[in-house]
């Protein structure tokens, strides 16, 4: 996807490591004429990829109307505009309201996905998140804070299904988070948990433990923001031994590309 004049591209910058942006996202940056980036979260090293003369704006101190003014002005000036979001722009990226505003004024846009923090955290932990016999479900969610969560999606209800849970924007409320997870009835105080702060950044921190101890460990590590929380039995599967292997490479499992041995 090459950026087109007069079009806004919403680009996922990835979790932090500048090499984790997609090739498509990198090419969009390298051809951009206007870039509006989330300065509090996006690695500034990515801005070095912008061409000479590119107009670069940090959206951290701006409100929505100010961001939209930049995007719309760039589009109307027939420029190639990149709105650079952290992680994947479709996940907690607040792009819907921006796209609706562009629709209202007739400016074209497209979305280039990015690597979200869940997968960067799993990579740092060297942990598969879906294991046969342990968990085949991954839930991405958050605890209610200044942004509310619908009643039907309260963490206690989600936790009742167990599986593997990844929590964003919640590390500052660890005590409440643990209480909600335990209230679901499927997780226990011995359920493993991991907190990865600034996954893929040079100053990344990893804290591991059980639900009974993870809050205290996170507090001791001084982690208060920009952290991804993972909870579920997959985190201890390597230590305990996976109960069953994937069917995909089982010699007795035939499919369209392989016969049984």
C-alpha positions as CSV (number, residue, x, y, z in Angstrom):
1,X,0.0,0.0,0.0
2,X,1.7,3.2,-1.2
3,X,0.5,6.4,0.4
4,X,-1.6,8.4,-2.0
5,X,-1.7,12.2,-2.2
6,X,-4.7,13.4,-0.1
7,X,-5.0,10.2,1.8
8,X,-4.5,9.6,5.5
9,X,-2.8,6.3,6.5
10,X,-3.3,5.1,10.1
11,X,-0.1,3.1,10.7
12,X,0.7,0.8,13.6
13,X,4.2,1.6,14.8
14,X,4.4,-1.6,16.8
15,X,5.2,-2.0,20.5
16,X,8.4,-0.1,20.8
17,X,11.3,-1.7,19.0
18,X,11.6,0.4,15.7
19,X,12.3,-2.8,13.8
20,X,8.9,-4.2,14.7
21,X,7.0,-1.8,12.4
22,X,5.7,-3.7,9.3
23,X,7.5,-3.2,6.0
24,X,4.3,-1.6,4.7
25,X,4.2,0.8,7.6
26,X,7.9,1.7,7.2
27,X,7.4,2.5,3.5
28,X,4.5,4.7,4.3
29,X,6.7,6.7,6.7
30,X,9.5,6.9,4.2
31,X,7.1,8.5,1.7
32,X,5.1,10.7,4.0
33,X,4.7,14.4,3.7
34,X,2.9,14.9,7.0
35,X,3.2,12.7,10.1
36,X,1.2,13.0,13.2
37,X,2.5,10.6,15.8
38,X,1.6,9.6,19.4
39,X,4.7,11.1,21.0
40,X,4.2,9.6,24.5
41,X,4.3,6.0,23.1
42,X,5.9,5.8,19.7
43,X,9.6,5.3,19.5
44,X,11.1,8.5,18.1
45,X,13.7,6.5,16.2
46,X,11.0,5.8,13.7
47,X,10.8,9.5,12.8
48,X,14.3,9.3,11.4
49,X,12.7,7.3,8.5
50,X,10.6,10.4,7.4
51,X,12.0,12.1,4.3
52,X,13.5,15.6,4.4
53,X,10.9,18.3,4.5
54,X,8.2,16.1,6.1
55,X,6.0,18.0,8.5
56,X,6.2,16.1,11.9
57,X,3.7,16.8,14.7
58,X,3.6,15.2,18.2
59,X,0.0,14.5,19.1
60,X,0.7,14.0,22.8
61,X,-0.2,17.6,23.9
62,X,-3.1,17.9,21.4
63,X,-6.8,17.2,21.8
64,X,-8.9,15.4,19.1
65,X,-9.9,18.6,17.3
66,X,-6.3,19.7,17.0
67,X,-5.2,16.3,15.7
68,X,-8.1,16.3,13.1
69,X,-7.1,19.8,12.0
70,X,-3.7,18.5,11.0
71,X,-5.0,15.4,9.3
72,X,-7.7,17.3,7.4
73,X,-5.3,20.2,6.4
74,X,-2.8,17.6,5.1
75,X,-5.5,15.8,3.1
76,X,-7.0,19.0,1.6
77,X,-3.5,20.1,0.6
78,X,-3.2,16.8,-1.3
79,X,-0.3,15.6,0.8
80,X,0.6,12.0,1.9
81,X,-0.4,11.9,5.6
82,X,0.5,9.3,8.2
83,X,-1.2,9.1,11.5
84,X,1.3,7.0,13.5
85,X,-0.2,5.1,16.4
86,X,1.6,2.8,18.9
87,X,1.0,-1.0,18.6
88,X,-1.9,-1.8,16.3
89,X,-4.1,1.2,15.6
90,X,-7.3,-0.8,15.8
91,X,-6.7,-1.8,19.4
92,X,-7.3,1.0,22.0
93,X,-6.1,3.4,19.3
94,X,-9.1,5.8,19.2
95,X,-9.1,5.8,15.4
96,X,-12.8,5.3,14.9
97,X,-13.6,8.9,15.8
98,X,-10.8,10.1,13.6
99,X,-12.0,8.1,10.6
100,X,-15.6,9.3,11.2
101,X,-14.4,12.9,11.0
102,X,-12.5,12.2,7.8
103,X,-15.6,10.6,6.3
104,X,-17.5,13.8,7.2
105,X,-15.2,15.9,5.1
106,X,-14.6,13.4,2.3
107,X,-11.0,12.6,2.9
108,X,-9.8,9.1,2.0
109,X,-8.0,6.9,4.5
110,X,-6.7,3.4,5.1
111,X,-5.3,1.4,8.0
112,X,-1.9,-0.5,8.1
113,X,-1.9,-3.0,11.0
114,X,0.9,-3.2,13.6
115,X,2.3,-5.6,16.2
116,X,0.5,-5.2,19.5
117,X,2.1,-5.4,22.9
118,X,0.5,-8.8,23.7
119,X,2.6,-10.4,21.1
120,X,5.8,-8.5,22.0
121,X,5.3,-9.5,25.6
122,X,4.8,-13.2,24.7
123,X,7.9,-13.0,22.5
124,X,9.9,-11.6,25.4
125,X,8.6,-14.3,27.7
126,X,9.3,-16.9,24.9
127,X,5.8,-18.2,25.5
128,X,3.1,-19.6,23.2
129,X,-0.3,-18.2,24.3
130,X,-2.4,-21.1,22.9
131,X,-1.5,-24.6,23.9
132,X,-3.5,-27.8,23.3
133,X,-5.0,-29.0,26.6
134,X,-4.2,-25.8,28.4
135,X,-5.8,-22.8,26.5
136,X,-7.2,-22.3,23.1
137,X,-8.6,-18.9,23.8
138,X,-6.8,-15.5,24.1
139,X,-8.8,-12.6,25.4
140,X,-7.6,-9.0,25.0
141,X,-9.2,-6.7,27.5
142,X,-8.7,-4.0,30.1
143,X,-9.9,-3.0,33.6
144,X,-12.4,-0.1,33.8
145,X,-10.7,3.2,34.6
146,X,-11.4,6.6,33.3
147,X,-12.7,4.8,30.2
148,X,-15.6,2.6,31.3
149,X,-16.0,-1.1,30.3
150,X,-19.5,-2.4,29.4
151,X,-21.1,-4.3,32.2
152,X,-21.2,-7.5,30.2
153,X,-17.5,-7.2,29.7
154,X,-16.5,-6.8,33.3
155,X,-13.2,-8.6,34.1
156,X,-14.9,-10.9,36.6
157,X,-17.2,-12.2,33.8
158,X,-14.3,-12.7,31.4
159,X,-12.2,-14.4,34.0
160,X,-14.9,-17.0,34.5
161,X,-13.9,-18.5,31.1
162,X,-10.2,-18.8,32.1
163,X,-8.1,-19.3,29.0
164,X,-5.3,-16.8,28.5
165,X,-6.0,-13.2,29.3
166,X,-4.0,-10.1,28.2
167,X,-4.7,-6.9,29.9
168,X,-3.9,-3.4,28.7
169,X,-4.0,-0.1,30.5
170,X,-4.5,-1.7,33.9
171,X,-1.1,-2.1,35.6
172,X,-1.9,0.9,37.9
173,X,-4.8,-1.0,39.4
174,X,-3.2,-4.3,40.1
175,X,-5.0,-5.0,43.4
176,X,-8.4,-4.5,41.8
177,X,-7.3,-6.5,38.8
178,X,-6.3,-9.5,40.8
179,X,-9.5,-9.3,42.9
180,X,-11.6,-9.3,39.7
181,X,-9.7,-12.2,38.2
182,X,-10.1,-14.3,41.3
183,X,-13.8,-13.4,41.6
184,X,-14.4,-15.1,38.3
185,X,-13.9,-18.5,39.9
186,X,-11.7,-20.1,37.3
187,X,-8.4,-18.6,38.2
188,X,-6.9,-19.2,41.7
189,X,-4.2,-17.5,43.7
190,X,-1.7,-20.0,42.2
191,X,-2.6,-19.1,38.6
192,X,0.6,-17.8,37.0
193,X,0.8,-14.2,35.8
194,X,3.4,-12.0,34.1
195,X,3.8,-8.3,33.7
196,X,5.9,-7.0,30.9
197,X,6.7,-3.3,31.1
198,X,7.6,-1.5,27.8
199,X,7.8,-4.7,25.9
200,X,10.6,-4.7,23.2
201,X,12.1,-1.4,24.4
202,X,15.7,-1.4,25.7
203,X,14.4,-0.7,29.3
204,X,11.9,-3.5,29.2
205,X,11.1,-5.1,32.6
206,X,9.6,-8.5,33.2
207,X,7.9,-9.5,36.5
208,X,6.5,-13.1,36.9
209,X,4.6,-14.7,39.7
210,X,1.3,-16.0,40.8
211,X,-1.9,-14.0,41.2
212,X,-1.3,-14.1,45.0
213,X,2.0,-12.3,44.7
214,X,2.1,-10.4,41.4
215,X,0.7,-7.1,42.8
216,X,3.5,-6.8,45.4
217,X,6.1,-7.8,42.8
218,X,4.9,-5.2,40.4
219,X,4.9,-2.5,43.1
220,X,8.4,-3.5,44.2
221,X,9.6,-3.2,40.5
222,X,8.1,0.3,40.3
223,X,6.0,-0.5,37.3
224,X,3.0,1.9,37.1
225,X,2.3,2.4,33.4
226,X,3.0,1.1,29.9
227,X,2.8,-2.5,30.8
228,X,1.0,-5.6,29.5
229,X,-0.4,-8.2,31.9
230,X,-0.7,-11.8,30.9
231,X,-2.6,-14.4,33.0
232,X,-3.2,-18.1,32.5
233,X,-1.9,-21.6,32.9
234,X,0.1,-21.4,29.6
235,X,2.7,-19.4,31.6
236,X,3.6,-22.4,33.7
237,X,3.1,-25.0,31.0
238,X,6.8,-25.3,30.2
239,X,7.6,-25.9,33.8
240,X,4.9,-28.4,34.3
241,X,5.1,-30.1,30.9
242,X,2.5,-29.6,28.2
243,X,-0.2,-32.2,28.5
244,X,-0.5,-32.8,24.8
245,X,1.3,-31.7,21.6
246,X,-0.2,-29.9,18.7
247,X,-2.0,-32.1,16.2
248,X,-0.5,-30.1,13.3
249,X,2.8,-32.0,13.3
250,X,1.6,-35.3,14.8
251,X,2.8,-38.1,12.5
252,X,-0.7,-39.7,12.8
253,X,-2.5,-36.5,11.8
254,X,-3.2,-36.4,8.0
255,X,-4.2,-33.3,6.1
256,X,-4.1,-32.0,2.5
257,X,-0.3,-31.6,2.5
258,X,0.7,-34.7,4.5
259,X,-0.2,-38.3,4.8
260,X,0.1,-40.3,8.0
261,X,3.3,-42.2,8.6
